[in-house]
Amino acid sequence: MGRSNSTTSRGVPVVLVCLGALLLGNVVIYLYLDSLQQSGDGDPHLTPHGACPPRHFRMANMRNCSPWLECPQVRTEVRKLKMIGQGAVKQVFLSEWKGHKVALSKLSSPDYQEDFLHGLSMLQALQGPHVVVLVGLCSEDHTLVTEYHPLGSLLNLVAVLAQERHRVRDTWQTRLRLALDYVSILHYLHTSPAGTRVMCDSNDLVKTLSQFLLTSDFHLVVNDLDALPEVRAPAGSLVRCGHREFTGEFVAPEQLWPHGDSQPFADEFMPGYDEKTDIWKIPDVTRFLMGRVAGGDVVHFHFFQINGECKRRDLLFRPFAMDVLRVYRSVYATMMRDSPGLGGSRDML
């Protein structure tokens, strides 16, 4: 009788240990799956660029990684074909390197040398799935080479989808995946290896859209990194985008001159702000991306609450980019599950 009680008393702790181990295992699995979701949910578009070593690149049509081109290679191996764009900071030329189409960018004016070099440093520091592939650079000549994307900037989206060969892509699925890419890029910049970065070249919708390139498989990469100041919140270091007064409803309230007409604008008296200024603009960019496509109204209905939170006037109460991304992903997954005949479009989740 005593032996039976002893056996039972030893069995109870064993059961508890097994239950504890099972619970711990479930927690570990949950954390692992959650980390996979936050890192891109296994989407091939969100894996590193060919898993190349640092200071190497591989474009979409290359089999192997290659070291970044340096000044001698940029000067002798990259052949300019024609100018395809010009802004205040850079001139961009469609070029060719060993049979591959590339984009060669040169400094437009010495007045913008600091902006150009900042953009170049950001391209080097932020190389990854959300950023255009850096092919080579020559700081001495103020020149850089990146992967060429023939569909151009996100400004071209409406015209591209209107082309006969791309009309089949003009669906809420394609457009919502672009919105997911956009918010994913913001999340990456806000939590980047180079610190918390704010997209300062985004003071109107057109300028914002011009910062992104549309890839041939209808995803987004950020291309223009000339104005990415760093927020150092623990040190109390906030940012101010530019030195001129902003107006309009696209910019966040904290970017507007707070003293109205009672005091002339003076940059030194503008309060600073953080990455939440990018969050304010998400609903406007998403509205453009969704367009008037069938099913878009359902997407907007599901986004109503989170987009309303993005538009809170006090930036402290706006969500982080990751919060928005979780909701957008959830809506995409739910709509894909509930919509018949949409097989093969789950590549973002």
BARO-803189 format. One line per field, with one value per residue (C-alpha): x, y negated, z; residue in one letter; residue number from 1. Coordinates in steps of 0.02 Angstrom, whole numbers, plus 50000, padded with zeros to 5 digits. Each point is the difference from the previous one (the first is absolute). Last residue first. Layout:
N
X [X_...]
Y [Y_...]
Z [Z_...]
rest [A_...]
nr [NUM_...]
REM end
This chain:
349
X [50076_50050_49998_49820_49944_50004_49816_49873_49847_49897_50027_49987_50177_50079_49897_50054_50184_50003_49908_50122_50149_49933_49966_50174_50078_49911_50068_50174_49996_49970_49827_49954_49967_50166_49978_49858_49891_49938_50000_50087_49863_49870_50099_49992_49812_49950_50119_49866_49881_50140_50035_49816_49994_50151_49908_49984_50139_49975_50177_50074_50173_49935_49896_50150_50108_49871_49973_50188_50039_49973_50116_50148_49984_50009_50186_50041_49965_50093_49922_50024_50080_50165_49906_49922_49826_49932_49898_49815_49956_49996_50115_50012_50084_49947_50107_49915_49834_50066_50026_49863_49877_50086_50143_50185_50118_50180_50157_49987_49922_50024_50064_50003_50149_49939_50144_49882_49904_50147_49909_50111_49982_49957_50007_50102_49928_49913_49971_49880_49950_49822_49921_49916_50103_50090_50043_49916_50124_49969_50051_49893_49842_50046_50036_49833_49905_50073_50130_50083_50186_50021_49981_50049_50136_50014_50175_50121_49960_49818_49852_49906_50070_49942_49828_49982_50052_49872_49866_50037_50015_49831_49924_50075_49922_49834_50016_50039_49857_49878_50024_50085_50122_49898_50017_50189_50020_49865_50080_49884_50093_50159_49912_49920_50162_50116_50023_50064_50163_50061_49928_50173_50085_50188_50112_50112_50159_50072_50099_50070_50163_50109_49860_50001_49863_49940_49853_49888_49838_49845_49945_49864_50090_50163_50135_49971_50178_50063_49845_50000_50180_49957_49849_50106_50132_49869_49922_50170_50045_49840_50077_50131_49861_49927_50096_50002_49888_50029_49851_50038_49958_50106_50104_50166_49945_49876_49927_49835_50057_49943_50047_50001_49969_49872_49921_50034_49936_50021_50160_50062_50121_50143_50129_50061_50162_50133_49954_49894_50132_50144_49896_49937_49868_49924_50061_49901_49871_49956_49854_49955_49832_49923_50156_50133_50105_50155_50059_49948_49978_49856_49842_49928_49933_49939_49828_49845_49953_50009_49859_50038_49885_50103_50107_49851_49914_50156_50023_49820_50029_50152_49911_49855_50116_50093_49837_49935_50160_49987_49823_50054_50147_49885_49877_50140_50068_49826_49976_50169_49956_49840_50085_50116_49851_49912_50152_50016_49814_50016_50155_49907_49859]
Y [48210_49894_50138_50049_49963_50175_50036_49860_50096_49973_49853_50039_50065_49863_49868_50066_50012_49824_49929_50084_49936_49822_50014_50065_49868_49859_50060_50022_49821_49936_49942_49817_49941_49911_49915_49893_49960_50177_50043_50169_50051_49965_50110_50139_49983_49982_50132_50136_49881_49939_50179_50030_49843_50062_50157_49941_49875_49816_49959_50116_49922_49822_50037_50090_49846_49890_50124_50019_49813_49979_50149_49908_49862_50140_50011_49856_49815_49837_49833_49857_49847_50015_50013_49828_49968_49827_49985_49966_50077_50175_50042_50189_50002_50168_50157_50050_50008_50135_49954_50049_49869_49847_49886_50019_49858_50015_50068_50184_50142_49966_50142_50051_50027_50026_50118_50146_49947_50001_49968_50012_49894_50089_49872_50065_50176_50010_50179_50089_50168_50048_50158_50030_50144_49879_49888_49833_49874_49890_49822_49925_50050_49885_49851_50021_50018_49846_49970_50168_49966_50007_50187_50023_50120_50091_50072_50056_50185_49949_49994_49850_50033_50181_49954_49870_50129_50124_49864_49975_50186_50033_49861_50082_50165_49909_49942_50172_50081_49859_50038_49915_50141_50067_49827_50020_50054_49879_49849_49913_50079_49909_49832_50010_50056_49873_49893_50159_49969_50087_50155_50035_50032_49974_50063_49866_49906_49853_49846_49853_50016_50026_50095_50134_50127_50172_50117_49942_50099_49895_50013_50107_50167_49940_49867_49872_49943_49985_49913_49888_49946_49960_49897_49902_49973_49930_49888_49929_49970_49903_49830_50088_50028_50148_50140_50153_50153_50153_50117_50177_50111_50157_50049_49979_49834_49892_49830_49909_49834_49908_49820_49968_49872_49876_50132_50079_50157_50121_49937_50115_50143_49980_50140_50075_50097_49863_49868_50109_50138_49883_49912_50155_50127_50090_50179_50130_50127_50141_50048_49824_49950_49930_49904_50070_49888_50002_49877_50120_50182_50043_50085_49979_49830_50047_50083_49890_50031_50187_49978_50105_49904_49841_49982_49963_50161_50104_49922_50044_50179_50013_49918_50121_50151_49947_49974_50170_50083_49914_50066_50176_49990_49940_50139_50128_49928_50002_50182_50046_49904_50105_50168_49989_49981_50145_50114_49955_50032_50172_50044_49954_50120]
Z [47642_49851_49870_50028_49823_49926_50024_49990_49944_50155_50120_50186_50024_49894_50091_50170_49954_49927_50150_50120_49902_50004_50188_50037_49889_50091_50167_49924_49936_50176_50049_50025_50177_50027_49831_50067_49851_49983_49815_50017_50123_49866_49881_50129_50019_49818_49931_49988_49911_49887_49946_49965_49893_49903_49948_49820_49963_50031_50055_50133_49988_50010_50156_50075_49976_50085_50143_50031_50012_50187_50032_49923_50133_50129_49960_50119_50021_50028_50043_49877_50080_49906_49835_50017_49931_50037_50161_50027_49832_50070_50146_49978_49829_49930_50015_50163_49907_49881_49818_49878_50060_49928_50049_50036_50047_49945_50081_49961_50097_50185_50108_50183_50116_50179_50038_50027_49842_49881_49836_49847_49843_49837_49860_49852_50012_49831_49942_50115_49930_49953_49931_49834_49929_49883_50146_50034_50070_50151_50046_49861_50094_50144_49888_49912_50165_50082_50135_49980_49979_50190_50014_50183_50058_50166_50006_49865_50022_49968_50119_49928_49827_50003_50065_49863_49870_50067_49990_49815_49964_50081_49895_49846_50054_50012_49821_49932_50097_49962_49817_49853_49966_49853_49925_49988_49818_49943_50083_50123_50147_49946_49979_50173_50083_49918_50156_50083_49908_49844_49918_49926_50169_49985_50139_50073_49953_50096_49949_50095_49901_50153_50087_49867_50027_49947_49978_50143_49993_50035_50181_50082_49979_50077_49984_50138_50041_49822_49934_50154_49967_49819_50052_50123_49865_49882_50133_50048_49817_49968_49962_49894_49871_49908_50087_49889_49998_49891_49982_49941_49852_49999_49848_50089_50074_49906_50038_50018_50068_50156_50041_50187_50138_49931_49891_49832_49918_49856_49919_49863_49967_50124_49997_50165_49980_49994_50128_50113_49995_50046_50135_50088_49949_50148_50010_49900_50056_49882_49887_49940_49923_50160_50048_50116_50109_50110_50132_50139_49945_49883_50062_49824_50050_50174_50012_49996_49819_50033_50126_50154_50114_49986_50155_50112_49950_50029_50172_50044_49946_50113_50147_49982_49987_50158_50095_49944_50059_50169_50021_49955_50121_50139_49966_50006_50163_50076_49951_50076_50158_50019_49968_50152_50117_49916_50019_50184_50030_49919_50105_50160_49953]
rest [L_M_D_R_S_G_G_L_G_P_S_D_R_M_M_T_A_Y_V_S_R_Y_V_R_L_V_D_M_A_F_P_R_F_L_L_D_R_R_K_C_E_G_N_I_Q_F_F_H_F_H_V_V_D_G_G_A_V_R_G_M_L_F_R_T_V_D_P_I_K_W_I_D_T_K_E_D_Y_G_P_M_F_E_D_A_F_P_Q_S_D_G_H_P_W_L_Q_E_P_A_V_F_E_G_T_F_E_R_H_G_C_R_V_L_S_G_A_P_A_R_V_E_P_L_A_D_L_D_N_V_V_L_H_F_D_S_T_L_L_F_Q_S_L_T_K_V_L_D_N_S_D_C_M_V_R_T_G_A_P_S_T_H_L_Y_H_L_I_S_V_Y_D_L_A_L_R_L_R_T_Q_W_T_D_R_V_R_H_R_E_Q_A_L_V_A_V_L_N_L_L_S_G_L_P_H_Y_E_T_V_L_T_H_D_E_S_C_L_G_V_L_V_V_V_H_P_G_Q_L_A_Q_L_M_S_L_G_H_L_F_D_E_Q_Y_D_P_S_S_L_K_S_L_A_V_K_H_G_K_W_E_S_L_F_V_Q_K_V_A_G_Q_G_I_M_K_L_K_R_V_E_T_R_V_Q_P_C_E_L_W_P_S_C_N_R_M_N_A_M_R_F_H_R_P_P_C_A_G_H_P_T_L_H_P_D_G_D_G_S_Q_Q_L_S_D_L_Y_L_Y_I_V_V_N_G_L_L_L_A_G_L_C_V_L_V_V_P_V_G_R_S_T_T_S_N_S_R_G_M]
nr [349_348_347_346_345_344_343_342_341_340_339_338_337_336_335_334_333_332_331_330_329_328_327_326_325_324_323_322_321_320_319_318_317_316_315_314_313_312_311_310_309_308_307_306_305_304_303_302_301_300_299_298_297_296_295_294_293_292_291_290_289_288_287_286_285_284_283_282_281_280_279_278_277_276_275_274_273_272_271_270_269_268_267_266_265_264_263_262_261_260_259_258_257_256_255_254_253_252_251_250_249_248_247_246_245_244_243_242_241_240_239_238_237_236_235_234_233_232_231_230_229_228_227_226_225_224_223_222_221_220_219_218_217_216_215_214_213_212_211_210_209_208_207_206_205_204_203_202_201_200_199_198_197_196_195_194_193_192_191_190_189_188_187_186_185_184_183_182_181_180_179_178_177_176_175_174_173_172_171_170_169_168_167_166_165_164_163_162_161_160_159_158_157_156_155_154_153_152_151_150_149_148_147_146_145_144_143_142_141_140_139_138_137_136_135_134_133_132_131_130_129_128_127_126_125_124_123_122_121_120_119_118_117_116_115_114_113_112_111_110_109_108_107_106_105_104_103_102_101_100_99_98_97_96_95_94_93_92_91_90_89_88_87_86_85_84_83_82_81_80_79_78_77_76_75_74_73_72_71_70_69_68_67_66_65_64_63_62_61_60_59_58_57_56_55_54_53_52_51_50_49_48_47_46_45_44_43_42_41_40_39_38_37_36_35_34_33_32_31_30_29_28_27_26_25_24_23_22_21_20_19_18_17_16_15_14_13_12_11_10_9_8_7_6_5_4_3_2_1]
REM end
